[in-house]
């Protein structure tokens, strides 16, 4: 009886060890809502496939370094162009493994009802960083407010504006300070993401002040916030299982229900 008990205990311990071994753990870097919540949502589904998820909460600006070094298996914090800037600067080979959602990007106005109502010389607050600035200029071009030099899009800067018929004035701001500048200026025009669009009480604004949304097309789809991994890790069966579960109907429905005000699923 004692031998049987010992054998049974040994088997159970062995199974427990197997289920929690390092080979079966996927460390995924996350930072902002709703990525931690998505991992919570699929944690049990992954366990059924023998994969344990370990969330790694890290500073947004350094998440690619541990991924490139092999300390984590992937992250869910960026789109293609943010990743490409890192790859170029670090001679890295990170790849988009799976787009997750498209964030809404929009021109906000608390004063004007149509694009045609915008007076000449109006100031527009736009993101200052080298990834979102081009995206803002692409949006303005799609609205007919500017034109960019031929062949220029995702690398555009203010010097690439070819025509500006309304003589608009562009003031660059960090994403985190654009909303406050928007509210302090009587003209009230800014390009923002819904998650950054907040009123003077720091409450999320509704879409009543959205003058125009970015149109989803082949170019703007490349800005999808994505699951990123290393090229040499892309075909790992655990990574592929993770992607299968991440793109399930369960996750799509959750995104539409809980994050539909800010994004649309990209799968």
C-alpha positions in Angstrom: 0.0 0.0 0.0 2.8 2.4 0.9 4.6 1.5 -2.3 1.4 2.2 -4.3 0.9 5.5 -2.5 4.6 6.4 -3.2 4.2 5.5 -6.9 1.0 7.5 -7.3 2.5 10.5 -5.6 5.6 10.3 -7.8 3.4 10.2 -10.9 1.3 13.2 -9.8 4.4 15.2 -9.0 5.8 14.3 -12.4 2.7 15.4 -14.1 2.7 18.7 -12.1 6.3 19.3 -13.0 5.6 18.6 -16.7 2.7 21.0 -16.8 4.7 23.8 -15.3 8.1 23.2 -16.8 10.0 26.0 -18.5 9.6 24.4 -21.9 5.8 24.8 -21.6 5.8 28.4 -20.4 5.3 31.4 -22.8 6.4 34.7 -21.4 4.5 37.5 -23.2 5.3 41.2 -22.7 2.3 43.5 -22.1 1.8 47.0 -21.0 -1.5 48.7 -21.8 -5.2 47.7 -21.8 -6.6 45.5 -23.1 -3.6 43.2 -23.7 -3.3 41.8 -20.1 -7.0 41.2 -20.1 -6.8 39.3 -23.4 -4.2 37.0 -21.8 -6.4 36.5 -18.8 -9.2 35.6 -21.1 -7.3 32.8 -22.9 -5.2 31.6 -20.0 -7.4 28.5 -19.3 -7.7 27.7 -23.0 -3.9 27.6 -23.3 -3.5 25.5 -20.2 -5.8 22.9 -21.8 -3.1 22.8 -24.6 -0.3 22.4 -22.0 0.9 26.0 -22.3 1.2 28.3 -19.3 1.2 32.0 -20.0 3.4 34.3 -17.9 2.6 38.0 -18.3 5.6 40.3 -18.2 4.6 43.8 -17.4 7.4 46.1 -18.5 8.0 49.7 -19.5 6.6 50.3 -23.0 9.8 51.6 -24.4 12.0 48.6 -23.5 9.7 45.7 -24.3 11.6 44.8 -27.5 14.9 44.5 -25.9 14.1 41.4 -23.8 12.3 39.9 -26.7 15.3 40.4 -29.0 17.5 38.9 -26.2 15.3 35.8 -25.9 14.1 36.6 -22.4 10.4 36.6 -23.5 8.7 34.8 -26.3 6.7 37.7 -27.7 5.0 40.9 -26.9 1.7 42.7 -27.6 2.5 46.4 -27.6 3.2 47.7 -31.1 2.5 47.9 -34.8 4.7 47.2 -37.7 6.5 50.6 -37.9 7.4 50.8 -34.3 8.9 47.3 -34.7 10.8 48.2 -37.8 12.4 51.2 -36.1 13.7 48.9 -33.4 14.9 46.3 -36.0 16.8 48.9 -37.9 18.4 50.5 -34.8 19.4 47.1 -33.2 20.0 44.9 -36.2 17.2 42.7 -34.9 14.8 40.3 -36.7 11.5 40.8 -34.9 8.4 39.9 -37.0 4.7 40.5 -36.9 3.2 37.2 -35.9 -0.4 38.2 -35.7 -2.3 41.6 -36.0 -4.7 41.9 -33.0 -6.7 45.1 -33.5 -6.8 48.4 -35.4 -6.9 51.4 -33.1 -9.3 54.2 -34.3 -7.3 57.3 -35.3 -9.2 60.5 -35.7 -9.3 64.2 -36.2 -11.2 65.8 -33.3 -13.0 69.1 -33.3 -15.3 70.6 -30.7 -16.1 73.5 -33.0 -16.4 72.5 -36.6 -19.0 70.1 -38.1 -17.4 69.4 -41.4 -13.9 69.5 -43.0 -15.1 72.4 -45.1 -15.9 74.5 -42.0 -12.2 74.6 -40.9 -11.0 78.2 -41.5 -7.7 79.0 -43.1 -4.8 79.3 -40.7 -6.3 76.9 -38.1 -3.9 75.1 -35.8 -4.0 71.3 -35.6 -2.3 69.4 -32.8 -0.6 66.3 -34.2 1.6 63.6 -32.6 5.3 64.4 -32.6 6.8 60.9 -32.6 8.3 59.5 -35.8 5.7 56.8 -36.1 2.4 58.6 -35.4 3.3 61.9 -37.1 3.3 60.2 -40.6 0.1 58.5 -39.7 -1.5 61.9 -38.9 -0.2 63.4 -42.1 -1.6 60.4 -44.1 -5.0 61.0 -42.4 -4.9 64.7 -43.3 -4.1 63.9 -46.9 -7.0 61.5 -47.1 -9.3 64.3 -45.9 -8.0 66.6 -48.6 -6.5 69.1 -46.2 -2.9 68.6 -47.4 -1.0 66.6 -50.1 2.3 64.9 -49.5 5.2 64.5 -51.9 4.8 61.7 -54.4 5.7 58.3 -52.9 5.9 59.5 -49.3 3.6 58.0 -46.7 4.7 56.1 -43.6 8.0 58.0 -43.3 6.4 61.5 -43.9 7.5 64.5 -41.9 6.2 68.1 -41.9 8.8 68.9 -44.6 7.1 66.4 -46.9 3.9 68.4 -47.1 3.7 69.6 -50.7 0.4 71.6 -50.6 -1.5 73.1 -47.7 -4.4 75.0 -49.3 -5.9 76.2 -46.0 -2.5 77.2 -44.6 -3.0 75.0 -41.6 -0.6 75.4 -38.7 0.8 72.1 -37.3 1.9 71.9 -33.7 3.4 68.6 -32.6 2.8 67.2 -29.2 3.4 63.9 -27.3 0.4 61.6 -27.4 -0.1 62.2 -23.7 -0.3 66.0 -23.9 -2.3 66.4 -27.1 -5.7 66.3 -25.4 -4.8 69.1 -22.9 -3.5 71.3 -25.7 -6.7 70.6 -27.7 -8.9 71.7 -24.8 -6.9 74.8 -24.0 -7.0 76.1 -27.5 -10.3 77.7 -28.7 -9.9 76.3 -32.2 -10.0 72.7 -30.8 -8.5 70.6 -33.6 -6.3 67.6 -32.8 -5.5 64.1 -34.1 -5.7 61.6 -31.4 -6.4 58.0 -30.4 -9.7 57.5 -28.4 -7.6 56.2 -25.4 -5.8 59.6 -25.3 -8.9 61.7 -26.0 -9.9 63.0 -22.6 -11.9 65.9 -21.4 -10.8 68.5 -18.9 -11.9 66.2 -16.1 -9.6 63.5 -17.5 -12.6 61.4 -18.6 -12.7 59.6 -21.9 -14.5 61.7 -24.6 -17.2 60.1 -26.7 -17.2 60.3 -30.5 -19.4 63.5 -30.6 -16.2 65.5 -31.2 -14.8 63.2 -33.9 -14.7 65.2 -37.2 -13.3 62.3 -39.2 -11.9 58.8 -38.6 -9.0 57.2 -40.4 -10.2 55.0 -43.2 -9.2 51.3 -42.9 -7.3 50.3 -46.1 -4.3 48.4 -47.2 -1.9 51.1 -45.9 -3.6 51.9 -42.6 -4.1 48.2 -41.8 -0.3 48.0 -41.4 -0.7 50.1 -38.2 -2.5 47.2 -36.4 -1.4 46.6 -32.9 0.1 43.1 -33.1 1.6 40.1 -31.4 5.3 40.2 -32.3 8.0 37.6 -31.9 11.5 36.8 -33.2 11.8 35.4 -36.7 13.6 32.3 -35.4 10.7 31.6 -33.0 7.8 32.2 -35.3 7.2 28.5 -36.2 7.5 27.3 -32.7 4.4 25.0 -32.1 3.6 26.9 -28.8 3.6 30.2 -30.7 1.3 28.8 -33.4 -1.1 27.4 -30.7 -1.0 30.8 -29.0 -1.9 32.6 -32.2 -4.8 30.1 -32.9 -6.3 30.8 -29.5 -5.6 34.5 -29.6 -7.6 34.8 -32.9 -10.6 32.7 -31.7 -14.2 33.9 -31.9 -14.1 34.2 -28.1 -11.4 36.9 -28.3 -13.0 38.7 -31.2 -16.3 38.9 -29.4 -14.6 40.2 -26.2 -12.8 42.9 -28.2 -15.9 44.0 -29.9 -17.8 44.1 -26.6 -15.2 45.6 -24.4 -13.0 47.6 -26.7 -15.2 48.5 -29.6 -15.2 52.1 -28.6 -11.4 52.4 -29.4 -10.6 49.6 -31.9 -11.8 46.9 -34.2 -10.4 43.3 -34.4 -7.7 42.7 -37.0 -8.4 39.0 -37.5 
